[in-house]
Amino acid sequence: MASSSDNTVFIGKKPTMNYVLAVVTQFNNGNRRVNVKARGRAISRAVDVALIAQRRFLPQVEIGGIEVMTEEVAVDDDERTNVSSIEIVLIGPDEP
């Protein structure tokens, strides 16, 4: 995954619309590109966030790319497990 930055929305267990609002806010603050990232069970919520933001609130925004990967996460001090993850890139229109 790319390094985290201000234009990344990490998806967790909160309601979907909280994350949609975060994506819309990122674009309203002048960001042209917003990354939506999630791991494990939150992947389906990340897809929902990207599509709701695009279809309902930001029709001019396009999906610039989707990357799926597996991350190794520490469970205990000596145990690690693999977790699926996704990154969805949303790209706004060029400024006139």
N, C-alpha and C positions, 0 to 999 in steps of 0.2 A: 504494500500500500504506500501511497505517497505520504510524505510527511504532513502532519497536521498543521493547519493554519487557520486564520480567522474566517476563511470562506468555506469551512467544512462543518457540516451538521452531522453529528454522531447520533444514530438512532438507538434508543433504549426501550424502556418499558412504559414511558409516558404515553398519553393519548396521541393518536396520529396527528390531530390538528395542531397540537403544540409544535410538532416538527415542521408541519406545513407553514405555520406562521414564521418559524425561524428561517426557512428557505426564502419566503417572500420578503422578510426583513432584510436578508442578505442582499437580494437584488435591489430593494428600495434604497439601501445604503450605498449603492453604486458599484457593487461587484458585478462583473460580467460573467463570472464562472462560479458555480457553487457545487461542491462535492457532497453527496449524501452517502454516508458510510454506515454499515451495520455488520454485525456478526451473529451467527447462530440463528436462533428463533426470531430475531428482529429483522431478518432479511426481508420477509414478506411485508413488514411495516415500512421498510425503506422503499420498496417498490411502490407501495400505496402513496407514500409521501411524495415521491417524485411525480407520479401520475396525477395526483390531486392538485399539486402545485401548478403543474403544467396545464392541465385541462380546465380547471376552475378559475385560477387566479392569474396565471402568467401564460396566456396562449402564445405569446411571441417567443417564449423560451423553448429551446430544443434539447433533446437528449443527445449529448455530445459523445457519449461512450459509456459502456458498462463493462466493468472488470470483475470477474469472480476469482477467488483465490482461497487457499487454505492457510490459516495461521496456526502456529504452535503456541498454545497458552499453558501457563503453569497452573496445575490444579493444587498440588502440594509442593513442598520444598524439593522433593525428588521426583515428582510425577508431572508429566506434560501430556497434553492431549491436542488433537487437531480440531480446529473449528473452522467451518466455512465462513467466508465473508464476501461482501459485495461493496463496490464503489460505483455510484451512478453520478456521472458528470452532467450537470445542467448548464447550458450556455445561453446567455441572453443575446439580444440583437446588438449589432454594432451601433455605436452612437452616431447620429447623423452629423 
